[in-house]
């Protein structure tokens, strides 16, 4: 046997509708999202006791990957500027043979509607529509290793974020008409702080990029001091 088939037990629902802007690791940004399960995996009895756990392991699929005909043993992680090659199994790159992702997320609450289950989670690094293939409890006594070594990858790479007066006005306007209802301004700022641009563009100065968050497009650039500046927000249908 050279391949396996995994059932899709549910789908991730998130305001992160594109790969661009999604955190590259879980728990870097406290984005609230939901996992909706599909029959027969949505039965409440399958989740009895899950509310006792603060965090969960989520196994999912990189469904937006471009297909690759051949196995690529090395990748260029953004962490290294997109230049240095590293063995794919020494990274958490999305381009891997299985196209499987593994994330620890915080369980916010369990919701049961008409005998169907939805898990509200915090900190996922998955986009909207991501297929979910398994859920397991996170167990600190075996899953947390205090003396683990991760090379030079020991802290997240974040940048300072500023917002122009125009962007602040745009934000307030969108909040008033409901486009950003229940969304904290800090969530958008934290997403931009991760610098979602591809590695070879992260040195560009004052070149506008756009990140989509739910029904809103966020324009930003990096200034000469290396600060990520949010320059404007607008509704997607404008």
Secondary structure, DSSP 8 states (H G I E B T S, - for coil): ---------EEEE-S--SSTTS-SSTTSS--EEEEEE-TTTT-GGGGTTGGG-SEEEEEEE-TT----SS--SEE--GGGTTTS-EEGGGS--S-STT-EEEEEEEEEEEEEETTEEEEEEES----TT-EEEEEEE--HHHH--TT---TT--S-----EEE-HHHHHHHHHHHHTTTTTT--HHHHHHHHHT--S-GGGTT-SS--EEEEETTEEEEEEE-TTS-EEEEEEEETT-
